Amino acid sequence: MNKFIIIFLALVCSNLTFSADKVKGLGLSKCTTFNSVAIEEKVIYMSWVAGFITSQNIFKDKLHAKNITYNMSQSWLESFCYKNPNIIFERAVNKFIFEFTK
């Protein structure tokens, strides 16, 4: 039974280790896609942003982008993506985190 628990924990922990830096979903789309979607669909992107920032808060044990409003976040990302249309959205969000964690 102890061997089973050790093997199970090793598999679970190794899976978390290898998947920590993998991006999924909307983060893989380009900035130009984010800027071209309708305002109603930006809510989905901003939900992805909130989840991504939360994961970074947990993963790096640090509070990122605190005291930043939803509208300010969206405006900053729209502006950054307008200037950098070919960057993937995840990199734009990472830049956002970097700018507002100083």
N, C-alpha and C positions, 0 to 999 in steps of 0.2 A: 504494500500500500504506500509506503514512504517513497519507493522508487517512482511510482505513478505520479505522486504529487510533485516530486522534483522534476520529472520529465515534463509534466504539464506546465509548471511555472517557468521552466526554461524555454519552452516553446512560446508561451504567451509573452514573456519578456523579450525574447529575441525578435518576435514579430513587431512589437512596439518600437524596438530600437531601429529596425530596418525601415519602418514605415514613417518615422517621425518627420522626415524631410520631403515626403512625397506630397505633391499637390494634386488635388482632384477637383473636378467640377468646373465652375465658372472661372476659377483662377487661371485656367489654361487658355482662356480666350484672350484675344488681343484687345488692347485699349480702345482701338477703333470700334470694336463691337460694343463695348460698354457705352461709349458716347453715342452710338447710333440707335440704341434701343429706346423705346418709348418710356416716358417718365414712370408709368405704372410698372414697367419691368425692371426699372432701376432698384426697386424695393428688393427684388430677388438678389441682385448683385450686392446690395448693402447688407442684406442678411448674411450672404457669404462672407463679406468683410467682417461682420461682427463675430461670426464663428471662427474665422481665421485669426483675428486679433485675440479672441479668447484662448485659442489653442496656443498662441505665442506667449500669452500671459502665463499659462500653465507650464508650457515646455521650458520657458526661460526663467520662470519664477520671478517675473517682473511685471509691473502694471504699465501697459503701453497705451498711449493716446487717451489718457484720462482727461476729464473735463472738456472733451471735444464733442460738440453737438452733432447730431445726425446730418443736419443741413450743411454744416461746415465740412464734415467728412466728405459728403457727396460733392460739394463744390470743389474742394481741393482735388479729389480724384478726377473729376471732369476736366479741370484745368490741366492737371498733369498729363492725363491721357490725350487731351487735345494737342499738347506739345510733343507727346511721344506716342503716336498712334500704333506703332508696330511692337511696342513692348507688351509682354503678356501681363494680364491684369494682376496676377500674384506679385509680380515685381513692383508694380505701381503701389500696391497695398504695403509691401515691405518698405518702400520709400516713404510712404505716408507714416508708417510706424516709426521709422528712423527720425523723420522730421519732428514728430510730436512726442518723442520720448526724451528729448534733450533736457 
